[in-house]
Amino acid sequence: MSDQPLSVDPAAQPALRKSLGVLDGIAIAASSTAATTSIGIGLGVTAGVVGLHLPAIMLLAFLPVLGIAGAYSRLNKVEPNAGNGYVWVGRSLTPWLGFMVGWVNIVAVVAFLAYTTAVTGSALLQLAGDAGLHRVGGLALDPGSTAQTTAVGILVLVAVTLTAVTGIRTAARLQAGLLVFEYVVLLGFCGYGIVTGPHDFSLSWFDPFAIPSATALAQGLLLSVFCYWGFESAFSVNEEVRDPRDASRAGIITLCTMLGLFLLGSIAFQRVLSEQELAGHGAEGLAFFGERLASQPWAALPLVALMFSAVASLQAGVIPTARAMFAMSRDRTLGPVWSKVSPRYGTPAAGTVLIGVLAAFVAALALAIPRLADMIMATVSAVGIVVALSYALTAIAAAVRFRSLLREDWREGIRAVVFPALSAAALLGLGGYLGWSFYTSADHFEVSADNGWFLLATPLAMIASGFVAAVWAKWVRRSPYFRTGRGTDADAPQLLATSR
């Protein structure tokens, strides 16, 4: 592969405004990970697979994700780029796989935004019900209706997209305020639940060998990886932080914070709710948890926290995706509209608006799945597989790029090469096993969250669309990225790092 950088005119490269510190990065990454949403919804979905072993599965999933985070952090130190995995994989492995990482992350986030749009609408409708508003005109409000929750959620998506356009610092401050409220409510209710819950604490909750089957273990792990997904949003704004090392610090701090919150939430839920209650309430799990611990109006606080989390994660999903597409656009792998920077706000304003439009469109398409719980399960399963693939390829890129450390310093080599490689192997194995289990679990195709062929077809369609887009970028757009695998640095045509 050539070591020559892309031939670009530095004066022609649009630059994002550098205005963020480490706390801003944490706010963006934590909002994208959306601990309150993951606890309020993800724990119930995961419990339906692994039973009362949520702490075990959260701890087990943390290990490969920690290896991935280490790979992101080390790569970011030598080559900060808004495209992150797209650039790193393209340079260390092959541009085709690099483009695939960038593409599937974009598609996965759009799918995530579509499902979070419905979750946000569901939380608002549940709050309306708690306030006594059960009908509007002749329409009975139903928080479990995908049509109603999507319509309400799209209105919120429009609002947060416009906020993201006006400046990332403003968005980070908004998200920081929402996070403070969420975490105070989470810590208060979960702490109270752990102390007063009627179900006895059991060490078996931490035993992964007690999970019912290998398929349940694999699916539970990917669902848990999905819960951690989003910490890397800190690396997507690495060109807008004053010091690129702040992005690495923000990503690692966020990930460790999420582990603590997920363990706290899983123990509290299992102390308060039975296995049937955990698995049976889906998108309304956090509201049900709050009602078991307090009476109104206090019982509504977890639901308000869930709504804030969903709103923040909508905005935090729009922001890094627009940056990833900005990075791909300036390499000419995507169209020029995505790299247009607003002279007023210093953000990729047009791309941000288009991401919101795409997410709203996909959310509307999801009306083919009539129940919110089914939509959530289908989306989480699909996104979990493509996220595992993206993480694994990025970790492999780190292992390849820093492989010389195995000869120079074996301790650093283990951290920089062996740990990421093992994490990648674990995620690829999980994704492959789960895909095979989906394939063998059905004999026909049906648009349903419990149809294995549908659950497998969705991530395969995401990946296949990436190959089509890559062909277009290489032979129609004639992007130089496919000759070098290197991304363009907006601040200078020479990249900041050289391969080891």
N, C-alpha and C positions, 0 to 999 in steps of 0.2 A: 504493500500500500504506500502511496506517495506521502512524504512528510511535508509537502508544500501546502500552505494554507489556502483557503479559498481566495480567488482573485476578486477582491472587492475594493471599492473606493470608500475609505473610512469616512469621508465627508458625506457620503450618501447613505450611511447607515443610521437609521433612527435609533435614538437612545432613550431608554426608560429612565425616569427621574429617580436618583438615589436619595431616599428619604427615610429608610427603615432601620431600626435597631433590633437587637435580639428579642426584646419583649414583643415588638410588632410581629416578628416571625413566629414566636410562640403563639400569639393570638390567632394568627392565620392558620397555622398547622393544627392547633387544638380545635379551632372551629371546624376545620375540614374533617378532622377525625370524629368530631361530634360525639363525645363520650356520653352525653345525656341521651341522645338518640340511640346510640348503640346499646346502652343499658336498658332504656325504656322499651326498645323494640327487639334489638339483636339478641338479648338474653333469652327472651321468650322463644324466638325462632330457634336458637341454638339448643335450648332445653328440650324442644320437641325432637331433637336428634340424639343428644347425648344424655338426656335425663338429668339427674341431680349431680352432675359432675362439671358444672360451669367453672369453678375455680381451677380444676385440673386442666381443662381444655384451654382456658385463657393463659395459664402459665406455660403450657406446652407450645401454644402458637407464638408466644412472645419470643421464644428462643430463635427460630429462623428469622423472624422479623427484626430482631436485634442484629443478627448478622447482616441483613439487608441494610439496616440503618448505618452500620459501620462502613459498608461499601459506599453508600451514598456520601457519607461524611468525608471519607478519604478521597473519593473522586472529586468532590466539590472543592476540597482544599487546593487541588492542583489545576482544576479546570472549571471554575464557576460559569454556568451557562443556564439560561432560562429553560433550555430544552432538556437539561440534565440527562436522563437515561437515553433519550433519543441521540444525543451527541456522544455520550460515553460508550454506548453499545456500538454505534456506527463506527467509531474510531478504533475500538479494541477488537471487535469481532467482524462485523460486515455491515455496510450501509443498509442492506435489506432488513436485517434484524433490528438495526437502530431505528429505521423508519417504522418498523412494526411496533416497537416499544412506544414510540411517540403516538402512533395512530391508536393502538388499543387503549392507551391511557385516556386519550381524548374521547373515544367512543364510550369507555367505561364511565367516565365522569358525566357525560351527557345522559347515560342511562341512570346513573346515580341521582343526578339532578331531577330527572323525570319522576323517580320514585320518591325522592325527598319532597318534591312539590306536593305529591299526594299526602305524604306524612304531615307536612305543614298544614295543609287544609284540614286533615283529620283532627289535628290538635286544636285548631281554631273552632271547628264544629263541636268538639267535645266541650271546649270552654263555653261556647254559646249554650249548649245543653245544661251545663252546670249553673249558668246564669239564668236559666228558665226560658231560654229562647229555643223552642223545639220545631217551630214552623215559620216559614217565610211565605206569605201569601197562601197558596194551596199546597206548597211543597213541604213535606216532612223532612227535616234535616237528619241525615244519617251519616255519622262519622266513619262508617264502614263502607260507604258507597264510593267507588272509584270515581264515578262521574262528578259527584258533588265535591269531593275532596280535591280532585284535580282542578276543577274550575276555580275554587277558592285559592288553592295553592299557586296557580298561574298568576293571579293578581299579586301575590306576595313576591313571586319570582321577578315580575316586571319591576317592582319597587327596589328590590335589592340589586338587580342588575344595573339600574340607573345610579344607585349609590356607588357601586363598584367603578362605574365610569368616571366619577368625579375625582377619584384619587384613592390610592391604596392606603395612604396614611389615615384618611378619614374612615375607610372601611375597617382598618385594623383597630382603631379606637372604638368604633361601634362594637366590634366583635369582643374586644376586651371587656367592655361593660356588660355585655350579655353573658360572657363566660363567668364573671364574678358572681352574678346572680345564680346562674346554673349550678356552679360548684358549691355555693353556700347551701342551696336547697338540697343538692345531692348528698353532701356530707351530713347535713342535719337529719334528713329522712333515713338515709342508709345507716347512719350511726344509731339512730333510735330503733330502727328495725332489728339491727344486730343484737341490741340489748334486750328488747321486749318481744321478739318474735316467738311464736308458740312452738315452732319445730326445733328439735334438738340439733345442735351443731354436731357434725360428723366428719372425722378425718377421711372417710371414704369419698367425700366430695373432692378431695385432692388426688384421688387414685385414678390415673388414666386407664389402668388395666381393667377397671370395673365398667368401662363404657361398653354398651351392649354388643357391638360388632366392629370389625375393621372398617366397614363402610361408614358406620356412624362416626367412628373416630376420624376418618378422612374428611367427611363432610363437615363435622364439627370444627375441625382444624381450619378448613378453608373459610367457614363462616366467621371464625374468630380472627383469621387474618384480615378478612373484610372489615371487622370492627376496628382493627389497628390501622387500616388503610387511611391515608391522609396525612400522616406525619411528614411525608416527603413534600408536602405543599410548601414547607419552609425553603426547600431547595429550588422551587419554581420561581421564587421572588429573589433569588440570589444576586441578580443584577441590579436590584433596587435597594439592597442593604448597603450601609456604609462600609462594612467590613464583611467579606464573603464568609469568614469564619463564624459570624453570627448566625448564618443560615444553618451551619452544621450544629452549633450549640442548640439552636431552637428546635431542630428536628429530634435530637437525642433527648432533650429535656421533655419535649412533648410526649415522645414514646414512653418514657419511664413513668410520666404522670398518668398516662392512659392505663398502664398496667396496674398502678395502685387503685385507680378509680374502678376498673373492671373487676378487680378482686373484691373491693369493698362492696360494689353493687351486686355481684354474684352471690356473695355470702349473705348479704342482707335479704335479697330476694328469696333465697332458699330457706332462710330463717322464718320469713313471713308467709310465703306462699307454698302450696303443695306443688308437686310436679305437674298435676293436671291443671292447676290454676296458672302456673308459669307458661305452659305450652298452649293454653287455650285462649289467651287474651290478646295475642298478637300486637297490633298497633296500639291497643289500649292498655298494654301491660303496666306502664308506669302510672297511669291514672288509677288503675285498680289497686296497685301497690299503695298509692297515697291514701286511697279510701279505706284500706285495711288498717292504716296507722293513725288516721286523724279524721275528724269531721269537718264539714265545710265551715268556713271558707278555706281553712288550712289545707284540706285535702286537695284543693285545686293548685297548690303551689308546684308540685311535681309536673303537673300538666303544663303550667305556664313555663317552667324550665324546659320541658320538651319542645314547646313551641319556639322558645328563644333559640334552642340548640338547632332546630330544623331551619330557622331563618338564617342563623349564622352559617350553617353548613351549606345552604344554598349560595350565599354570597362567597364563601370560601371555596366552593366548587367552581364558580364562574371565574374567579381571579386567577388561579394557577393554570386553568385550561386556556384562558386567553393568552397567558404568557408562553405556554408551550407552543401554541399555534403561531404566536409572534416569532418565536425562535425558528420554527420550521418554515415560516413564510419568508424570512430574510435569507434562508438558504435556497429559496425557490422550490421547495418540495410542496408547499401549499401556495395558494393564490396571494397576490399582493395586498388584498384588503386586510389580511390578518396582521400585517406588519405596519399598518398606518398608526402613528402615534399622535395623539391629540396635542397640539401645541399649547393648549390651555391647561390641561390636566396632567400631561406627561404620562398618559396611560394608553394602551391599545384600545381606544374607545370603540371603534367600529367592530373590532373582533369581539369585544366584551358583549356588545349588544347582540351580535349574531349568535354567540354561545347561548344567551338567554332565549333567543328565538328558537334555536334548534332544540333546546331542552323542553320548551313549552310544546313544540310540535310532537316530540317523542312522548311527552306526558299525555298528550291527547290521543296518540296512537295506542297507548296502554289501556284505553277504555275497552279494548278487545278482551281484557281480563276483568270480569265484572266485580270481583271482590278485592278490596285493598290488601288483605292478608295474602291472597294468591299472587298479587302483583309484587309484593315485597319479597316473597320467597323466590319467585322466578328471577327477579332482578339480582338479588343477593347471590344466588347460586351462579348465575352467568358472570357477574362482575368478579366474584371470588376467583373463578378459574383464570380469567384474563389478567387480573391483578397478580396472581401467583406467577403467571408466565412472565409478566413485565418485571417483577421483582427478581425472579430467578435469572433472567438475561442480564440485568444490571449487575447482579452479584457476580456472575460469570465474567462480565467485562472487567470488574475490579480485580478478580483473581488473575486474569490474563495480564492486565496492565501492570500489576505489581508483583508478578511472579518472581522477579529477580531478587526480591527481598528474602525469599527462602534461602538463597545462597549467602546474602549479605548479613542478615540478622534473623535467625530462626524464630525468635519470639515475635518480632514484627511480622514475619512471614506467616505465622499461624493466624495472627489477627487480620492481616490484610489479604491473605490468600485462602488458607484452609477453612476458616470459619465462614466466609462468604460462599465458598464452593460447597460446603456441606449444607448451608442454608438453601442454596439454589437447588441442590439435589433433592432435598426434602420437599420443597415446594413443587418441583417438577413431578416428583413421584406421587405426591398427593393429588395434583391436578390430573395426572394420567389415570390414576386409580379411580378417582371420582368420575372422570369422563367415561371410563369403561363400565363402571357400575351403572351410570345413567343409561348407557347403550344397552346393557343386558337386562335392565329393569322393565322394559316395555317392548311390545311387538307392533306398535302402531304410533303414528304421530298425532298429537292433539295439543291445542293451545291451552295448556293447563299446568299449574305449578307442581303437580304431582306426576306429570308425564316425563319420563326420563329422556325420550328423544327430543322433546321440546327444550328441556333444560340443557341438553348437550348441543342442540342446533343453535341456540342463541349465542354462546361464546364462539362457536365455530364460524357463525356468520360475521361476528365482529372481526375475527382474525382474517377470514377470506376477503372481506372488504378492504382490509389493509394491504393485501397483495395487489388488488386492483388499483388502489390509490398509488401504491409504490410504482407500478408499471407506468401509470399516467405521469407521475412526477419525473421519472427517469427519461422516458422517451418522448413525451409531449412537452413538458416544462423544461426538459434538458437541464435538470438541476445538477450543479457540480458536486453536490453532496454525495452522489452515487459514484463519483470517481475517487473521492478522498475519504469519505466518512467523517470529515471534520465539519463542525458547525462554525458559523460566523459569530465572532464576538462583536457586539454592537459598539463597544468603546474603542476597539483597535482591530485592525485586520489580522495582526499576529495573535494567535491564541496564547493564553497565559501559561500553558504548561507544555512540556514535551513528554513523550512516552518514556517510561523507564526501560 
